[in-house]
Amino acid sequence: MRPVQLLPVIAFSVCLCLPVANRPRVLADLVAPDDGAPPSTGVVEARWRAAFPLRDEGRALVGAVRRQALGERGSPVVVVGGGGWLYYRGEAAGDGHSFDALRGLAAWSPHRGQRLAADLQRRADQVAAWGGRYLVVVAPDKAAVHPEGLPRYLRPVPGRSRADQLLALVPGLALDLRPALAAERAAQPALPLYWRSDSHWNEWGRLVAAQAIAARLGDGPAPALPSSGLRPVPVLGVPDPFDLARTRPGELYRLLERDGLAEPAWQHDIAVEGLPVPQAGQAPPLFPDPFGWQPRAGGHRVAWDRAFFLHTRCEGAPLPGRLLVLHDSFGSFPMGGLADRYREATFLWTHEWDAAAAERLRPAVVVHIVAERYLDALLP
């Protein structure tokens, strides 16, 4: 390691550790709060800031040294690709498996694969007992759909990803969205399906995914995708999944900005204009939850009665049953073209399978949307 490469390490260590000596009580509360209850995400963040008040300044200083002295672009967590594309490296953040899983470097063992297949089949059998259907939908990693900005050594290896493993294990229960997304990319190459500055699909990608899911379910005519009138438009920021009325910089740009490595041009993105407007039943405000469940801020891996939920009704829907969508951040918006096919739709932000709650709801269709890097969340 060159001496200059030690500068970021030294700078960050100084900013991080200087305040600690005088704050033993804050650190103790961070690890073991007095009331014994797990603190919420906001409380934990506040305690971290109290314990390490120069943390953000340290990140910015380290980023400036890396950018100016070492000429770096990107960070261990965010890969800066060509054409303004940013990519998330989940492995480096301890947040799932991104490039490792796409390149076949994080394959499940045969034993884990068998356990996963057996558990998914049990879920499908439970739903089938009351005449419903269960479908696992893999939301592809952005690198699998838009690899053009990546260096060759990070591009996915066809046939070796965890998504490919899952499809081979339970072909009748899992849906591969990659063919549908690839077909639309080929048909309308000017229209991106994912945000450049974020790890998620945009409105167009979400609509294509909803159409593919509806076609796979086959319980009615799939919504037709618009073939004309769509155009790419430059935008600043992406929609906030928790407040549809506001926009914010993409999450990948924010990660770079936090570390002092962002360039202003990277917050500019491309949206798709001319998409159909969702029906009134799909628009905010949200309907009250009919089961008395209460939303709670905090972690996502919780029982269904404490998960983030969104309930919609569409009186003119062609299908009378209930749609239940279990999801992560890839299902955080109501999916136009899917939810408005059913009279009622309930979206729950969780990967937990609650057999008792499923029995109580008895939905006609259960769709479980899982980001490709989070496929481990399906393991029992």
VOROLUM-337867 format. One record per residue (C-alpha): residue number from 1; x, y, z; residue in three letters. Coordinates in nm, 4 decimals. Layout:
[NUM; [X; Y; Z]; 'ALA']
...
END
This chain:
[1; [0.0000; 0.0000; 0.0000]; 'MET']
[2; [0.1338; 0.3441; -0.0956]; 'ARG']
[3; [0.1712; 0.5903; 0.1939]; 'PRO']
[4; [-0.0835; 0.8240; 0.0364]; 'VAL']
[5; [-0.3408; 0.5430; 0.0478]; 'GLN']
[6; [-0.3154; 0.5425; 0.4272]; 'LEU']
[7; [-0.4399; 0.9008; 0.4488]; 'LEU']
[8; [-0.8136; 0.8123; 0.4240]; 'PRO']
[9; [-0.7747; 0.5475; 0.6942]; 'VAL']
[10; [-0.5972; 0.7859; 0.9303]; 'ILE']
[11; [-0.8387; 1.0733; 0.8656]; 'ALA']
[12; [-1.1492; 0.8633; 0.9225]; 'PHE']
[13; [-1.0068; 0.6982; 1.2351]; 'SER']
[14; [-0.9306; 1.0358; 1.3909]; 'VAL']
[15; [-1.2785; 1.1763; 1.3141]; 'CYS']
[16; [-1.4483; 0.8611; 1.4389]; 'LEU']
[17; [-1.2579; 0.7921; 1.7590]; 'CYS']
[18; [-1.1785; 1.1293; 1.9141]; 'LEU']
[19; [-1.5262; 1.1853; 2.0657]; 'PRO']
[20; [-1.5635; 0.8329; 2.2074]; 'VAL']
[21; [-1.3607; 0.8718; 2.5298]; 'ALA']
[22; [-1.6105; 1.1121; 2.6846]; 'ASN']
[23; [-1.9266; 0.9238; 2.5815]; 'ARG']
[24; [-1.9286; 0.5797; 2.7487]; 'PRO']
[25; [-2.2966; 0.6116; 2.8477]; 'ARG']
[26; [-2.4109; 0.6768; 2.4888]; 'VAL']
[27; [-2.2186; 0.3763; 2.3638]; 'LEU']
[28; [-2.3657; 0.1579; 2.6372]; 'ALA']
[29; [-2.7183; 0.2712; 2.5455]; 'ASP']
[30; [-2.6488; 0.1988; 2.1798]; 'LEU']
[31; [-2.5589; -0.1625; 2.2552]; 'VAL']
[32; [-2.8032; -0.2285; 2.5414]; 'ALA']
[33; [-3.0758; 0.0357; 2.5934]; 'PRO']
[34; [-3.2067; 0.0812; 2.9477]; 'ASP']
[35; [-3.5628; -0.0254; 2.8707]; 'ASP']
[36; [-3.4506; -0.3530; 2.7152]; 'GLY']
[37; [-3.6621; -0.2961; 2.4019]; 'ALA']
[38; [-3.5019; -0.2967; 2.0568]; 'PRO']
[39; [-3.4636; 0.0681; 1.9504]; 'PRO']
[40; [-3.6188; 0.1879; 1.6264]; 'SER']
[41; [-3.4087; 0.2734; 1.3234]; 'THR']
[42; [-3.4378; 0.6461; 1.3955]; 'GLY']
[43; [-3.3331; 0.6030; 1.7585]; 'VAL']
[44; [-3.0306; 0.3963; 1.6601]; 'VAL']
[45; [-2.9256; 0.6578; 1.4051]; 'GLU']
[46; [-2.9634; 0.9362; 1.6639]; 'ALA']
[47; [-2.7510; 0.7442; 1.9135]; 'ARG']
[48; [-2.4828; 0.6810; 1.6559]; 'TRP']
[49; [-2.4718; 1.0516; 1.5795]; 'ARG']
[50; [-2.4465; 1.1295; 1.9497]; 'ALA']
[51; [-2.1669; 0.8767; 1.9984]; 'ALA']
[52; [-1.9762; 0.9750; 1.6845]; 'PHE']
[53; [-2.0648; 1.3391; 1.6082]; 'PRO']
[54; [-1.7919; 1.3697; 1.3451]; 'LEU']
[55; [-1.8863; 1.0545; 1.1554]; 'ARG']
[56; [-2.0375; 1.2315; 0.8542]; 'ASP']
[57; [-1.7548; 1.4859; 0.8448]; 'GLU']
[58; [-1.5082; 1.1982; 0.8548]; 'GLY']
[59; [-1.6792; 1.0291; 0.5619]; 'ARG']
[60; [-1.6718; 1.3507; 0.3619]; 'ALA']
[61; [-1.3033; 1.4043; 0.4433]; 'LEU']
[62; [-1.2133; 1.0495; 0.3453]; 'VAL']
[63; [-1.4095; 1.0882; 0.0227]; 'GLY']
[64; [-1.2305; 1.4108; -0.0630]; 'ALA']
[65; [-0.8897; 1.2495; -0.0077]; 'VAL']
[66; [-0.9825; 0.9470; -0.2169]; 'ARG']
[67; [-1.1230; 1.1603; -0.4967]; 'ARG']
[68; [-0.8537; 1.4293; -0.5082]; 'GLN']
[69; [-0.5389; 1.2407; -0.4025]; 'ALA']
[70; [-0.6169; 0.8953; -0.5399]; 'LEU']
[71; [-0.8420; 0.9855; -0.8331]; 'GLY']
[72; [-1.1107; 0.7347; -0.7280]; 'GLU']
[73; [-1.4626; 0.7326; -0.8667]; 'ARG']
[74; [-1.7264; 0.5409; -0.6781]; 'GLY']
[75; [-1.6889; 0.3620; -0.3472]; 'SER']
[76; [-1.6688; 0.0025; -0.2201]; 'PRO']
[77; [-2.0501; 0.0036; -0.2080]; 'VAL']
[78; [-2.1346; 0.1915; -0.5304]; 'VAL']
[79; [-1.9818; 0.1123; -0.8689]; 'VAL']
[80; [-1.9727; 0.4112; -1.1041]; 'VAL']
[81; [-2.0298; 0.2802; -1.4545]; 'GLY']
[82; [-2.0276; 0.4431; -1.7920]; 'GLY']
[83; [-2.3007; 0.6773; -1.9134]; 'GLY']
[84; [-2.3954; 0.7948; -1.5644]; 'GLY']
[85; [-2.5079; 0.4485; -1.4456]; 'TRP']
[86; [-2.4553; 0.3668; -1.0769]; 'LEU']
[87; [-2.4641; 0.0094; -0.9447]; 'TYR']
[88; [-2.5031; -0.1266; -0.5930]; 'TYR']
[89; [-2.2481; -0.3719; -0.4539]; 'ARG']
[90; [-2.4546; -0.5354; -0.1813]; 'GLY']
[91; [-2.1726; -0.7613; -0.0650]; 'GLU']
[92; [-1.9595; -0.4648; 0.0412]; 'ALA']
[93; [-2.2475; -0.3170; 0.2420]; 'ALA']
[94; [-2.3492; -0.6449; 0.4067]; 'GLY']
[95; [-2.6784; -0.6046; 0.2239]; 'ASP']
[96; [-2.7373; -0.9200; 0.0228]; 'GLY']
[97; [-2.5415; -1.0596; -0.2694]; 'HIS']
[98; [-2.5259; -0.8535; -0.5886]; 'SER']
[99; [-2.2328; -0.9174; -0.8210]; 'PHE']
[100; [-2.1246; -1.2374; -0.6442]; 'ASP']
[101; [-2.4710; -1.3875; -0.6949]; 'ALA']
[102; [-2.4911; -1.2697; -1.0569]; 'LEU']
[103; [-2.1556; -1.4240; -1.1439]; 'ARG']
[104; [-2.2113; -1.7612; -0.9751]; 'GLY']
[105; [-1.9762; -1.6905; -0.6850]; 'LEU']
[106; [-2.2435; -1.7224; -0.4132]; 'ALA']
[107; [-2.4338; -2.0335; -0.5216]; 'ALA']
[108; [-2.6455; -2.2251; -0.2707]; 'TRP']
[109; [-2.5277; -2.5669; -0.1641]; 'SER']
[110; [-2.7463; -2.8606; -0.2761]; 'PRO']
[111; [-2.8734; -2.8976; 0.0813]; 'HIS']
[112; [-2.9796; -2.5320; 0.1084]; 'ARG']
[113; [-3.1391; -2.5492; -0.2331]; 'GLY']
[114; [-3.3454; -2.8535; -0.1339]; 'GLN']
[115; [-3.4572; -2.6851; 0.1886]; 'ARG']
[116; [-3.5656; -2.3776; -0.0052]; 'LEU']
[117; [-3.7585; -2.5773; -0.2642]; 'ALA']
[118; [-3.9382; -2.7790; 0.0057]; 'ALA']
[119; [-4.0386; -2.4681; 0.2004]; 'ASP']
[120; [-4.1723; -2.2865; -0.1076]; 'LEU']
[121; [-4.3703; -2.5952; -0.2025]; 'GLN']
[122; [-4.5253; -2.6037; 0.1463]; 'ARG']
[123; [-4.6389; -2.2436; 0.1027]; 'ARG']
[124; [-4.7850; -2.3207; -0.2393]; 'ALA']
[125; [-4.9680; -2.6257; -0.1014]; 'ASP']
[126; [-5.1193; -2.4205; 0.1815]; 'GLN']
[127; [-5.2483; -2.1559; -0.0606]; 'VAL']
[128; [-5.3748; -2.4221; -0.3014]; 'ALA']
[129; [-5.5792; -2.5783; -0.0190]; 'ALA']
[130; [-5.8310; -2.2919; -0.0417]; 'TRP']
[131; [-5.8051; -2.2650; -0.4214]; 'GLY']
[132; [-5.5416; -1.9924; -0.4380]; 'GLY']
[133; [-5.2109; -1.9624; -0.6229]; 'ARG']
[134; [-4.8620; -1.8831; -0.4954]; 'TYR']
[135; [-4.5935; -1.7305; -0.7169]; 'LEU']
[136; [-4.2394; -1.6172; -0.6363]; 'VAL']
[137; [-4.1209; -1.3300; -0.8572]; 'VAL']
[138; [-3.7507; -1.2453; -0.8748]; 'VAL']
[139; [-3.6953; -0.8719; -0.9268]; 'ALA']
[140; [-3.3704; -0.8754; -1.1273]; 'PRO']
[141; [-3.0689; -0.6809; -1.0115]; 'ASP']
[142; [-3.0128; -0.3690; -1.2198]; 'LYS']
[143; [-2.6838; -0.5157; -1.3420]; 'ALA']
[144; [-2.8766; -0.8078; -1.4928]; 'ALA']
[145; [-3.1006; -0.5757; -1.6989]; 'VAL']
[146; [-2.8713; -0.2791; -1.7689]; 'HIS']
[147; [-2.5155; -0.4180; -1.7682]; 'PRO']
[148; [-2.3975; -0.1773; -2.0370]; 'GLU']
[149; [-2.2353; 0.0633; -1.7913]; 'GLY']
[150; [-2.0366; -0.2058; -1.6093]; 'LEU']
[151; [-1.6772; -0.3119; -1.6680]; 'PRO']
[152; [-1.6607; -0.6554; -1.8229]; 'ARG']
[153; [-1.5280; -0.8265; -1.5090]; 'TYR']
[154; [-1.8463; -0.7321; -1.3179]; 'LEU']
[155; [-2.1021; -0.8289; -1.5795]; 'ARG']
[156; [-2.3385; -1.1184; -1.5009]; 'PRO']
[157; [-2.2485; -1.4665; -1.6189]; 'VAL']
[158; [-2.5531; -1.6207; -1.7959]; 'PRO']
[159; [-2.6947; -1.9313; -1.6311]; 'GLY']
[160; [-2.4934; -1.9078; -1.3094]; 'ARG']
[161; [-2.6875; -1.6644; -1.0916]; 'SER']
[162; [-2.8932; -1.7452; -0.7833]; 'ARG']
[163; [-3.2036; -1.6539; -0.9827]; 'ALA']
[164; [-3.1109; -1.9295; -1.2281]; 'ASP']
[165; [-3.0706; -2.1700; -0.9354]; 'GLN']
[166; [-3.4141; -2.0812; -0.7995]; 'LEU']
[167; [-3.5807; -2.1231; -1.1376]; 'LEU']
[168; [-3.4233; -2.4660; -1.1734]; 'ALA']
[169; [-3.5343; -2.5699; -0.8224]; 'LEU']
[170; [-3.9007; -2.4597; -0.8457]; 'VAL']
[171; [-3.9795; -2.3865; -1.2120]; 'PRO']
[172; [-4.3536; -2.4082; -1.1515]; 'GLY']
[173; [-4.3525; -2.1616; -0.8627]; 'LEU']
[174; [-4.1054; -1.8943; -0.9773]; 'ALA']
[175; [-4.1229; -1.6311; -1.2485]; 'LEU']
[176; [-3.8176; -1.5000; -1.4334]; 'ASP']
[177; [-3.8788; -1.1372; -1.5323]; 'LEU']
[178; [-3.5558; -1.1043; -1.7300]; 'ARG']
[179; [-3.7013; -1.2193; -2.0651]; 'PRO']
[180; [-3.9899; -0.9695; -2.0479]; 'ALA']
[181; [-3.7599; -0.6831; -1.9465]; 'LEU']
[182; [-3.5060; -0.7768; -2.2149]; 'ALA']
[183; [-3.7791; -0.7864; -2.4801]; 'ALA']
[184; [-3.8916; -0.4333; -2.3941]; 'GLU']
[185; [-3.5328; -0.3103; -2.3924]; 'ARG']
[186; [-3.4873; -0.4498; -2.7410]; 'ALA']
[187; [-3.8186; -0.3071; -2.8652]; 'ALA']
[188; [-3.7687; 0.0416; -2.7169]; 'GLN']
[189; [-3.3985; 0.0806; -2.6372]; 'PRO']
[190; [-3.4241; 0.4521; -2.5583]; 'ALA']
[191; [-3.6459; 0.3817; -2.2561]; 'LEU']
[192; [-3.4567; 0.2738; -1.9424]; 'PRO']
[193; [-3.6260; 0.0214; -1.7157]; 'LEU']
[194; [-3.4266; 0.1109; -1.4028]; 'TYR']
[195; [-3.3157; 0.4397; -1.2518]; 'TRP']
[196; [-2.9562; 0.5330; -1.3232]; 'ARG']
[197; [-2.8960; 0.6801; -0.9777]; 'SER']
[198; [-3.0902; 0.4166; -0.7834]; 'ASP']
[199; [-3.0907; 0.0364; -0.7581]; 'SER']
[200; [-3.4634; -0.0021; -0.8370]; 'HIS']
[201; [-3.6732; -0.0217; -1.1486]; 'TRP']
[202; [-3.8553; 0.2917; -1.2635]; 'ASN']
[203; [-4.2250; 0.3313; -1.3486]; 'GLU']
[204; [-4.1745; 0.1725; -1.6901]; 'TRP']
[205; [-3.9874; -0.1277; -1.5503]; 'GLY']
[206; [-4.2535; -0.1726; -1.2838]; 'ARG']
[207; [-4.5307; -0.1705; -1.5473]; 'LEU']
[208; [-4.3476; -0.4267; -1.7619]; 'VAL']
[209; [-4.3012; -0.6462; -1.4537]; 'ALA']
[210; [-4.6712; -0.6194; -1.3632]; 'ALA']
[211; [-4.7708; -0.7204; -1.7161]; 'GLN']
[212; [-4.5404; -1.0235; -1.7054]; 'ALA']
[213; [-4.6790; -1.1304; -1.3659]; 'ILE']
[214; [-5.0387; -1.0959; -1.4885]; 'ALA']
[215; [-4.9575; -1.2968; -1.8007]; 'ALA']
[216; [-4.8026; -1.5738; -1.5908]; 'ARG']
[217; [-5.1003; -1.5922; -1.3548]; 'LEU']
[218; [-5.3311; -1.6303; -1.6532]; 'GLY']
[219; [-5.6477; -1.5499; -1.4558]; 'ASP']
[220; [-5.7586; -1.2862; -1.7048]; 'GLY']
[221; [-5.6305; -1.0869; -1.9988]; 'PRO']
[222; [-5.2925; -0.9313; -1.9232]; 'ALA']
[223; [-5.2813; -0.5510; -1.9503]; 'PRO']
[224; [-5.1410; -0.4342; -2.2817]; 'ALA']
[225; [-4.8194; -0.2351; -2.2697]; 'LEU']
[226; [-4.8157; 0.0962; -2.4578]; 'PRO']
[227; [-4.6208; 0.0605; -2.7806]; 'SER']
[228; [-4.6132; 0.4275; -2.8771]; 'SER']
[229; [-4.6243; 0.7706; -2.7169]; 'GLY']
[230; [-4.3526; 0.6945; -2.4613]; 'LEU']
[231; [-4.0437; 0.9100; -2.4431]; 'ARG']
[232; [-3.7451; 0.9490; -2.2127]; 'PRO']
[233; [-3.7261; 1.2759; -2.0190]; 'VAL']
[234; [-3.4457; 1.4036; -1.7968]; 'PRO']
[235; [-3.5362; 1.4413; -1.4283]; 'VAL']
[236; [-3.3601; 1.5423; -1.1104]; 'LEU']
[237; [-3.4172; 1.2748; -0.8461]; 'GLY']
[238; [-3.6481; 0.9743; -0.8214]; 'VAL']
[239; [-3.9864; 0.9222; -0.6459]; 'PRO']
[240; [-3.9712; 0.8695; -0.2697]; 'ASP']
[241; [-4.1282; 0.5257; -0.1982]; 'PRO']
[242; [-4.2699; 0.6535; 0.1333]; 'PHE']
[243; [-4.4060; 0.9831; -0.0013]; 'ASP']
[244; [-4.5230; 0.9607; -0.3613]; 'LEU']
[245; [-4.5665; 1.3396; -0.3829]; 'ALA']
[246; [-4.1970; 1.4129; -0.3439]; 'ARG']
[247; [-3.8728; 1.3204; -0.5150]; 'THR']
[248; [-3.5229; 1.2767; -0.3792]; 'ARG']
[249; [-3.1818; 1.1861; -0.5202]; 'PRO']
[250; [-3.1421; 0.8165; -0.5989]; 'GLY']
[251; [-3.0172; 0.5998; -0.3131]; 'GLU']
[252; [-2.6887; 0.5224; -0.4876]; 'LEU']
[253; [-2.6167; 0.8889; -0.5412]; 'TYR']
[254; [-2.6969; 0.9535; -0.1751]; 'ARG']
[255; [-2.4504; 0.6849; -0.0676]; 'LEU']
[256; [-2.1777; 0.8512; -0.2727]; 'LEU']
[257; [-2.2776; 1.1947; -0.1435]; 'GLU']
[258; [-2.2563; 1.0676; 0.2146]; 'ARG']
[259; [-1.8978; 0.9589; 0.1528]; 'ASP']
[260; [-1.8011; 1.2790; -0.0256]; 'GLY']
[261; [-1.7586; 1.0965; -0.3584]; 'LEU']
[262; [-2.0625; 1.2213; -0.5525]; 'ALA']
[263; [-2.0439; 1.4296; -0.8657]; 'GLU']
[264; [-2.3445; 1.6587; -0.9323]; 'PRO']
[265; [-2.4090; 1.5077; -1.2762]; 'ALA']
[266; [-2.4809; 1.1675; -1.1230]; 'TRP']
[267; [-2.8044; 1.2831; -0.9572]; 'GLN']
[268; [-2.9622; 1.3488; -1.2984]; 'HIS']
[269; [-3.1791; 1.0617; -1.4143]; 'ASP']
[270; [-3.4093; 0.9523; -1.6963]; 'ILE']
[271; [-3.7834; 0.8954; -1.6507]; 'ALA']
[272; [-4.0347; 0.7598; -1.9009]; 'VAL']
[273; [-4.3170; 0.9965; -1.9924]; 'GLU']
[274; [-4.6518; 0.8982; -2.1420]; 'GLY']
[275; [-4.7303; 0.5977; -1.9220]; 'LEU']
[276; [-5.0975; 0.5272; -1.8450]; 'PRO']
[277; [-5.2316; 0.6882; -1.5272]; 'VAL']
[278; [-5.3352; 0.4315; -1.2606]; 'PRO']
[279; [-5.7035; 0.3998; -1.1773]; 'GLN']
[280; [-5.8457; 0.6032; -0.8906]; 'ALA']
[281; [-5.8496; 0.3006; -0.6610]; 'GLY']
[282; [-5.4719; 0.2859; -0.6857]; 'GLN']
[283; [-5.3998; 0.6438; -0.5850]; 'ALA']
[284; [-5.3325; 0.7861; -0.2358]; 'PRO']
[285; [-5.4784; 0.8362; 0.0190]; 'PRO']
[286; [-5.4456; 0.4776; 0.1369]; 'LEU']
[287; [-5.7507; 0.2880; 0.2493]; 'PHE']
[288; [-5.7745; 0.1949; 0.6181]; 'PRO']
[289; [-5.6542; -0.1558; 0.6869]; 'ASP']
[290; [-5.9579; -0.3855; 0.7178]; 'PRO']
[291; [-5.7944; -0.6239; 0.9676]; 'PHE']
[292; [-5.6993; -0.3790; 1.2384]; 'GLY']
[293; [-5.3280; -0.4151; 1.1700]; 'TRP']
[294; [-5.1184; -0.1170; 1.2619]; 'GLN']
[295; [-4.8157; -0.0009; 1.0603]; 'PRO']
[296; [-4.4932; 0.0388; 1.2536]; 'ARG']
[297; [-4.1735; 0.2092; 1.1484]; 'ALA']
[298; [-3.8658; -0.0056; 1.1814]; 'GLY']
[299; [-3.7399; -0.3333; 1.0437]; 'GLY']
[300; [-3.9107; -0.5237; 0.7650]; 'HIS']
[301; [-3.8578; -0.8829; 0.8813]; 'ARG']
[302; [-4.1471; -0.8871; 1.1266]; 'VAL']
[303; [-4.4774; -1.0679; 1.1624]; 'ALA']
[304; [-4.7516; -0.9679; 0.9221]; 'TRP']
[305; [-4.9492; -0.7803; 1.1850]; 'ASP']
[306; [-4.6553; -0.5393; 1.2244]; 'ARG']
[307; [-4.5314; -0.5080; 0.8669]; 'ALA']
[308; [-4.5554; -0.2016; 0.6451]; 'PHE']
[309; [-4.8838; -0.2428; 0.4600]; 'PHE']
[310; [-5.0736; -0.0795; 0.1776]; 'LEU']
[311; [-5.4325; -0.1757; 0.1046]; 'HIS']
[312; [-5.6135; -0.0770; -0.2143]; 'THR']
[313; [-5.9637; -0.1253; -0.3496]; 'ARG']
[314; [-6.0766; -0.1020; -0.7100]; 'CYS']
[315; [-6.4521; -0.1456; -0.7477]; 'GLU']
[316; [-6.4365; -0.1808; -1.1253]; 'GLY']
[317; [-6.1728; -0.4534; -1.1186]; 'ALA']
[318; [-6.2366; -0.7529; -1.3456]; 'PRO']
[319; [-6.1346; -1.0110; -1.0809]; 'LEU']
[320; [-6.3342; -1.0450; -0.7576]; 'PRO']
[321; [-6.0719; -1.2020; -0.5288]; 'GLY']
[322; [-5.7964; -1.0576; -0.3139]; 'ARG']
[323; [-5.4380; -1.0190; -0.4255]; 'LEU']
[324; [-5.1728; -1.0461; -0.1544]; 'LEU']
[325; [-4.8243; -0.9177; -0.2417]; 'VAL']
[326; [-4.5320; -0.9860; -0.0104]; 'LEU']
[327; [-4.2401; -0.7719; -0.1153]; 'HIS']
[328; [-3.9295; -0.5725; -0.0357]; 'ASP']
[329; [-3.8414; -0.2314; -0.1772]; 'SER']
[330; [-3.9158; -0.3514; -0.5321]; 'PHE']
[331; [-4.2850; -0.3717; -0.4459]; 'GLY']
[332; [-4.3097; -0.0550; -0.2389]; 'SER']
[333; [-4.5331; 0.1172; -0.4979]; 'PHE']
[334; [-4.8753; -0.0200; -0.5988]; 'PRO']
[335; [-4.8136; -0.1976; -0.9276]; 'MET']
[336; [-5.0494; -0.0477; -1.1834]; 'GLY']
[337; [-5.1734; -0.3162; -1.4206]; 'GLY']
[338; [-5.1571; -0.5789; -1.1452]; 'LEU']
[339; [-5.3269; -0.4503; -0.8301]; 'ALA']
[340; [-5.6114; -0.2863; -1.0246]; 'ASP']
[341; [-5.7052; -0.6262; -1.1715]; 'ARG']
[342; [-5.8384; -0.7348; -0.8303]; 'TYR']
[343; [-6.1152; -0.5860; -0.6202]; 'ARG']
[344; [-5.8819; -0.5749; -0.3207]; 'GLU']
[345; [-5.5049; -0.5859; -0.2992]; 'ALA']
[346; [-5.2861; -0.5916; 0.0086]; 'THR']
[347; [-4.9138; -0.5144; -0.0131]; 'PHE']
[348; [-4.7002; -0.6198; 0.2843]; 'LEU']
[349; [-4.3335; -0.5219; 0.3084]; 'TRP']
[350; [-4.1925; -0.8436; 0.4538]; 'THR']
[351; [-4.0281; -1.1696; 0.3528]; 'HIS']
[352; [-4.1699; -1.3619; 0.6481]; 'GLU']
[353; [-4.4282; -1.6293; 0.5770]; 'TRP']
[354; [-4.7020; -1.6248; 0.8413]; 'ASP']
[355; [-4.9110; -1.9373; 0.7841]; 'ALA']
[356; [-5.1842; -1.8323; 1.0295]; 'ALA']
[357; [-5.2257; -1.4896; 0.8713]; 'ALA']
[358; [-5.2366; -1.6462; 0.5250]; 'ALA']
[359; [-5.5123; -1.8799; 0.6437]; 'GLU']
[360; [-5.7095; -1.5839; 0.7779]; 'ARG']
[361; [-5.6764; -1.3808; 0.4566]; 'LEU']
[362; [-5.7245; -1.6684; 0.2099]; 'ARG']
[363; [-5.6212; -1.4583; -0.0925]; 'PRO']
[364; [-5.6951; -1.5797; -0.4429]; 'ALA']
[365; [-5.3363; -1.5029; -0.5415]; 'VAL']
[366; [-5.0170; -1.4618; -0.3389]; 'VAL']
[367; [-4.7288; -1.2954; -0.5232]; 'VAL']
[368; [-4.3951; -1.2812; -0.3415]; 'HIS']
[369; [-4.1623; -1.0229; -0.5017]; 'ILE']
[370; [-3.7998; -1.0632; -0.3953]; 'VAL']
[371; [-3.5053; -0.8510; -0.5051]; 'ALA']
[372; [-3.2457; -1.0776; -0.6610]; 'GLU']
[373; [-2.9812; -0.9873; -0.4039]; 'ARG']
[374; [-3.2208; -1.0848; -0.1208]; 'TYR']
[375; [-3.3053; -1.4374; -0.2343]; 'LEU']
[376; [-3.1491; -1.5689; 0.0863]; 'ASP']
[377; [-3.4527; -1.4198; 0.2640]; 'ALA']
[378; [-3.6619; -1.7042; 0.1215]; 'LEU']
[379; [-3.4579; -1.9670; 0.3052]; 'LEU']
[380; [-3.6412; -2.1183; 0.6060]; 'PRO']
END
